[in-house]
Amino acid sequence: MNTFEQLVVFGKEHPILAALYASLFTWGLTALGASLVFFFKKLNRAVLDGMLGFTGGVMVAASFWSLLAPAIDNSPGEGFVKVLPAAIGFALGAFSLFGMDKVLPHLHINFGDDENEGPDTPWHRTTLLVLAIALHNIPEGLAVGVLFGGVAAGIPEASIGGAVALALGIGIQNFPEGLAVSMPMRRNGASKFKSFWYGQMSAIVEPIAAVIGALAVTVFIPILPYALAFAAGSMIFVVVEEVIPETQRDKYTDIATLGFIGGFIIMMSLDVALG
């Protein structure tokens, strides 16, 4: 039995652990990106905007190829009936993130101190930055967990290859996210270790969300189409409300756009090749 076959067996027999390990991998790449703060104090704004654009491209591609398409394929019926679970789940995911966006104080990466969102709070800029990325990472962890849960449930449209591809794609785009949190903190005078610590902590929600997603789907198999679309809707909300605006506040919008295209292509290729 080769390594991939062993991975398939493990994913089907231990979906919760598989989701946990996959999300720990994505968390680890966040920490790896944040660790660059030990070697550099500044990050070129063009590079940052390009990486943020890349993140958006990965999330949009994952939302369709890894989540929405399997959600629709796994829904019964024809025509509008078949797309209804995906539409409902997508809307619920977007509105859930909309609600969290309104009640959780946070600050986007390229925004000024007076542009924090959510309720007024005396919290420090560092905390608000970490909360913004943590909010961003909830749907990513949920998406990984839901796919692994679908694999365990024996749903053909939820393949182990697709789940691994999603984890790889999210892990790749988490690398610049960790850097995007730690580097501004270092530039503003925080120590190297503190900058690294907060950068990697921004992804701690991913393993939690992944386990919840996998557990929910394995217990309630019929919710899989809704759960897949829920994760997609929440990710698209994050991209449109947070990621894209962050890349459009300086003169490097073209670089951000090219980064988006690159991220989309890579995630699409991973999903098609592995899924």
Residue, then its C-alpha position, 0 to 999 in steps of 0.5 A: m500500500n503506497t503513502f496516498e492509499q494509506l492516507v485514504v484509509f486513515g482519512k476514512e477511518h479517523p476523520i476527526l484526527a485527519a481533519l485535526y492533523a490537516s489543520l495543524f499543518t495549515w497552522g504550522l505554515t502560518a507559524l513558518g511565515a510568521s517566523l520570517v520576522f526573526f530574519f527581516k524587520k520590514l516587508n516591502r508593501a508591494v510584496l505584502d499586497g501581492m501575497l494578500g492578493f494570492t491569499g484571495g485567489v486561493m480562497v475564491a478557487a477553493s470556495f468553488w472547486s473544493l466546496l460549492a461544486p461538491a455541495i451541488d453534486n451531492s444534492p438530490g433533485e434537478g434544476f433549482v431543487k438541486v442547487l437549493p442546499a448550496a444556495i442556502g448554505f452559502a447565504l448562511g455562511a456569508f451572513s454568519l461571518f457578517g454577524m461576527d464581523k459586526v460583534l468582534p472588534h478587529l483591524h485589517i492589516n493595511f488599515g489605520d488605527d482609527e479604522n478598526e471595525g466592530p464595537d469600540t474597544p480599548w484593545h491594542r492594535t496587535t490584538l485587533l490585527v490578530l482577531a482580524i486574521a483569526l476571523h479570516n481563518i475560521p471558515e478555512g478550518l471549517a472547510v478542511g474539517v467538513l471535507f474530511g468528514g464527508v470522506a469518512a461518511g463515504i460521500p463520493e463527491a468528497s474525496i480524500g484528494g480534494a480534502v488534501a488539496l484544500a489543506l495544501g492550498i490553505g496552508i500555502q496561503n497561510f504562509p503569507e498571512g502569518l508574515a502579514v501579521s508579524m511583520p507590521m508588529r515588528r515594524n511598530g516596535a514589538s520584539k521578534f518573539k512577540s511578533f512571531w507569537y501573535g503571528q502564529m496565534s492568528a491561526i489557532v482557530e483553524p484546528i478548532a474549526a476543523v474538528i467541529g466541521a468534521l464532527a458535525v458532518t460525520v454525525f449529521i451526514p445530510i448536512l454535508p451540502y449545506a456545510l460545504a456551501f456554508a464554508a464557501g460563503s464565509m470564505i467569499f465574504v472574507v475575501v470581498e469584505e477584507v482581503i480585496p480592500e486591503t490590497q487596494r489601498d496603495k499603488y500596487t493594485d496590479i501586483a495584488t491582482l496578479g497575485f490573486i490570479g496566481g493563487f486562483i490557478i494554483m488552488m484550482s490546479l491542486d484541486v483538479a490534480l489531486g481531487 
